[in-house]
Amino acid sequence: MFNTRKNRNNMFIFGYGSLMNTASRKRTLGEHVRAYPATLKKKFGYRKRFNVITARNINEIALGIEKNKNKTTFVRGALFPVNKKHIKKLNFRERVYDKINVPHKYINTTLKLQKKTKIMMYRPKKIRHKFKKTERVFKRYKNIVNAGTMQLFGKKM
């Protein structure tokens, strides 16, 4: 079990899409960083949807989170420790997203997090619900997300 007291790093990212995937995280961070299963509670008021165009490919739709005023959905994801170098790399990768703070009370995890531990996640800067016929969710992306979900939760997205 990961204990933040033994780790000097007190920053974590909650990833809910391709950041759940070990290989995808490693490609971005340049090293293996273990992730732990975590869930955003319904009371936080978000849901996961394919609602953002990626920075890489103008025709590729990716997962994002958006407000759910009814607060009826939880969001499965990965919680992983990061340092300033990781944050710089993630900010570049996730440049079509804003980083927001997640209060501890809205995360379910087996990790023992100290109160001063900062948890952040990426939220789309621009949410879209209507897409052109040329814009689509790539099968490769879905496979990366599904593999990450399987790694953490033993089931697909």
C-alpha positions as a Markdown table, in Angstrom:
| # | Residue | x | y | z |
|---|---|---|---|---|
| 1 | Met | 0.0 | 0.0 | 0.0 |
| 2 | Phe | 1.2 | 3.5 | -0.9 |
| 3 | Asn | 1.6 | 5.8 | 2.1 |
| 4 | Thr | 2.2 | 9.5 | 1.4 |
| 5 | Arg | 4.0 | 9.9 | 4.7 |
| 6 | Lys | 6.9 | 7.8 | 3.3 |
| 7 | Asn | 6.8 | 9.7 | 0.0 |
| 8 | Arg | 8.0 | 13.3 | -0.1 |
| 9 | Asn | 5.7 | 13.9 | -3.0 |
| 10 | Asn | 2.3 | 15.3 | -1.9 |
| 11 | Met | 0.8 | 15.8 | -5.3 |
| 12 | Phe | -1.5 | 13.3 | -7.1 |
| 13 | Ile | -3.3 | 13.3 | -10.4 |
| 14 | Phe | -6.7 | 11.7 | -10.8 |
| 15 | Gly | -6.8 | 10.4 | -14.4 |
| 16 | Tyr | -10.0 | 9.0 | -15.8 |
| 17 | Gly | -9.2 | 8.3 | -19.5 |
| 18 | Ser | -5.9 | 7.2 | -21.1 |
| 19 | Leu | -4.0 | 8.2 | -18.0 |
| 20 | Met | -5.4 | 5.1 | -16.3 |
| 21 | Asn | -3.2 | 3.1 | -18.8 |
| 22 | Thr | 0.2 | 2.2 | -17.5 |
| 23 | Ala | 1.9 | 2.4 | -20.9 |
| 24 | Ser | 0.2 | 5.7 | -21.7 |
| 25 | Arg | 1.4 | 7.3 | -18.4 |
| 26 | Lys | 4.9 | 6.0 | -18.9 |
| 27 | Arg | 5.1 | 7.5 | -22.4 |
| 28 | Thr | 4.2 | 10.9 | -21.1 |
| 29 | Leu | 6.1 | 10.9 | -17.8 |
| 30 | Gly | 9.2 | 9.2 | -19.1 |
| 31 | Glu | 9.2 | 6.6 | -16.3 |
| 32 | His | 6.9 | 4.1 | -14.7 |
| 33 | Val | 4.6 | 5.7 | -12.1 |
| 34 | Arg | 2.3 | 3.3 | -10.4 |
| 35 | Ala | -1.4 | 4.2 | -10.3 |
| 36 | Tyr | -4.0 | 3.2 | -7.8 |
| 37 | Pro | -7.7 | 2.6 | -8.3 |
| 38 | Ala | -9.8 | 5.6 | -7.2 |
| 39 | Thr | -13.3 | 6.8 | -7.7 |
| 40 | Leu | -14.7 | 10.3 | -7.8 |
| 41 | Lys | -17.8 | 10.3 | -5.6 |
| 42 | Lys | -21.2 | 11.2 | -7.0 |
| 43 | Lys | -21.4 | 14.2 | -4.7 |
| 44 | Phe | -18.5 | 15.8 | -6.5 |
| 45 | Gly | -21.0 | 16.2 | -9.4 |
| 46 | Tyr | -19.1 | 15.1 | -12.5 |
| 47 | Arg | -19.5 | 12.5 | -15.2 |
| 48 | Lys | -17.2 | 11.1 | -17.8 |
| 49 | Arg | -18.1 | 11.6 | -21.5 |
| 50 | Phe | -16.5 | 11.7 | -24.9 |
| 51 | Asn | -16.7 | 15.5 | -25.2 |
| 52 | Val | -13.4 | 17.0 | -26.2 |
| 53 | Ile | -11.2 | 17.3 | -29.4 |
| 54 | Thr | -7.6 | 16.3 | -28.7 |
| 55 | Ala | -4.7 | 18.7 | -29.3 |
| 56 | Arg | -2.9 | 16.1 | -31.5 |
| 57 | Asn | -5.6 | 15.5 | -34.0 |
| 58 | Ile | -8.4 | 17.9 | -34.9 |
| 59 | Asn | -10.7 | 14.9 | -35.8 |
| 60 | Glu | -10.1 | 12.8 | -32.7 |
| 61 | Ile | -12.6 | 12.9 | -29.8 |
| 62 | Ala | -11.4 | 12.1 | -26.3 |
| 63 | Leu | -12.8 | 11.6 | -22.9 |
| 64 | Gly | -13.5 | 14.5 | -20.6 |
| 65 | Ile | -15.5 | 15.2 | -17.5 |
| 66 | Glu | -18.3 | 17.6 | -17.2 |
| 67 | Lys | -20.7 | 18.8 | -14.5 |
| 68 | Asn | -23.6 | 16.5 | -13.6 |
| 69 | Lys | -26.0 | 18.8 | -11.8 |
| 70 | Asn | -28.0 | 15.7 | -10.6 |
| 71 | Lys | -24.9 | 14.3 | -9.0 |
| 72 | Thr | -25.9 | 10.7 | -10.0 |
| 73 | Thr | -22.6 | 9.4 | -11.4 |
| 74 | Phe | -19.3 | 8.3 | -10.0 |
| 75 | Val | -16.2 | 8.4 | -12.1 |
| 76 | Arg | -13.6 | 5.5 | -12.1 |
| 77 | Gly | -10.0 | 6.5 | -12.5 |
| 78 | Ala | -6.4 | 6.2 | -11.5 |
| 79 | Leu | -4.7 | 8.1 | -8.7 |
| 80 | Phe | -1.0 | 8.5 | -9.2 |
| 81 | Pro | 1.8 | 10.5 | -7.5 |
| 82 | Val | 3.5 | 13.3 | -9.5 |
| 83 | Asn | 6.3 | 15.8 | -9.1 |
| 84 | Lys | 6.9 | 19.1 | -10.8 |
| 85 | Lys | 8.6 | 17.5 | -13.8 |
| 86 | His | 5.6 | 15.2 | -14.3 |
| 87 | Ile | 3.2 | 18.1 | -14.0 |
| 88 | Lys | 5.0 | 20.0 | -16.7 |
| 89 | Lys | 4.8 | 17.0 | -19.1 |
| 90 | Leu | 1.2 | 16.4 | -18.2 |
| 91 | Asn | 0.2 | 20.1 | -18.7 |
| 92 | Phe | 1.7 | 19.9 | -22.2 |
| 93 | Arg | -0.1 | 16.6 | -23.0 |
| 94 | Glu | -3.4 | 17.8 | -21.6 |
| 95 | Arg | -3.3 | 21.3 | -23.0 |
| 96 | Val | -6.9 | 21.2 | -24.1 |
| 97 | Tyr | -7.8 | 20.7 | -20.4 |
| 98 | Asp | -7.6 | 22.8 | -17.3 |
| 99 | Lys | -6.2 | 21.4 | -14.1 |
| 100 | Ile | -8.6 | 21.6 | -11.2 |
| 101 | Asn | -8.3 | 20.6 | -7.5 |
| 102 | Val | -10.3 | 17.7 | -6.1 |
| 103 | Pro | -11.1 | 17.9 | -2.4 |
| 104 | His | -10.2 | 14.7 | -0.5 |
| 105 | Lys | -13.8 | 14.1 | 0.6 |
| 106 | Tyr | -14.8 | 13.4 | -3.0 |
| 107 | Ile | -12.2 | 10.6 | -3.7 |
| 108 | Asn | -12.6 | 7.0 | -2.7 |
| 109 | Thr | -9.3 | 5.2 | -2.6 |
| 110 | Thr | -7.4 | 2.7 | -0.6 |
| 111 | Leu | -4.4 | 5.1 | -0.4 |
| 112 | Lys | -3.6 | 6.7 | 2.9 |
| 113 | Leu | -3.5 | 10.4 | 1.9 |
| 114 | Gln | -2.3 | 13.1 | 4.2 |
| 115 | Lys | -4.6 | 16.2 | 4.5 |
| 116 | Lys | -1.9 | 18.3 | 2.8 |
| 117 | Thr | -1.8 | 16.1 | -0.2 |
| 118 | Lys | -3.0 | 17.9 | -3.3 |
| 119 | Ile | -5.2 | 16.0 | -5.7 |
| 120 | Met | -5.8 | 17.4 | -9.2 |
| 121 | Met | -7.5 | 16.3 | -12.4 |
| 122 | Tyr | -7.9 | 17.7 | -15.9 |
| 123 | Arg | -11.2 | 19.1 | -17.1 |
| 124 | Pro | -11.8 | 20.1 | -20.7 |
| 125 | Lys | -11.5 | 23.8 | -21.5 |
| 126 | Lys | -14.1 | 23.5 | -24.1 |
| 127 | Ile | -16.9 | 20.8 | -23.9 |
| 128 | Arg | -18.6 | 19.7 | -27.1 |
| 129 | His | -21.6 | 17.5 | -27.6 |
| 130 | Lys | -22.1 | 17.9 | -31.4 |
| 131 | Phe | -19.3 | 16.6 | -33.7 |
| 132 | Lys | -18.7 | 16.7 | -37.4 |
| 133 | Lys | -19.0 | 13.5 | -39.3 |
| 134 | Thr | -15.2 | 13.5 | -39.7 |
| 135 | Glu | -14.7 | 13.7 | -36.0 |
| 136 | Arg | -14.7 | 10.4 | -34.1 |
| 137 | Val | -13.4 | 8.4 | -31.2 |
| 138 | Phe | -10.5 | 6.4 | -32.5 |
| 139 | Lys | -10.6 | 2.7 | -31.7 |
| 140 | Arg | -6.9 | 2.9 | -30.6 |
| 141 | Tyr | -7.9 | 5.4 | -28.0 |
| 142 | Lys | -10.8 | 3.3 | -26.7 |
| 143 | Asn | -8.5 | 0.3 | -26.5 |
| 144 | Ile | -6.0 | 2.3 | -24.4 |
| 145 | Val | -8.7 | 3.5 | -22.0 |
| 146 | Asn | -10.3 | 0.0 | -21.8 |
| 147 | Ala | -6.9 | -1.6 | -21.1 |
| 148 | Gly | -6.2 | 1.0 | -18.3 |
| 149 | Thr | -9.6 | 0.3 | -16.8 |
| 150 | Met | -9.0 | -3.4 | -16.9 |
| 151 | Gln | -5.6 | -2.9 | -15.2 |
| 152 | Leu | -7.1 | -1.0 | -12.3 |
| 153 | Phe | -10.7 | -2.4 | -11.9 |
| 154 | Gly | -10.7 | -5.7 | -13.8 |
| 155 | Lys | -13.5 | -4.5 | -16.1 |
| 156 | Lys | -13.9 | -2.3 | -19.2 |
| 157 | Met | -14.8 | 1.4 | -19.2 |
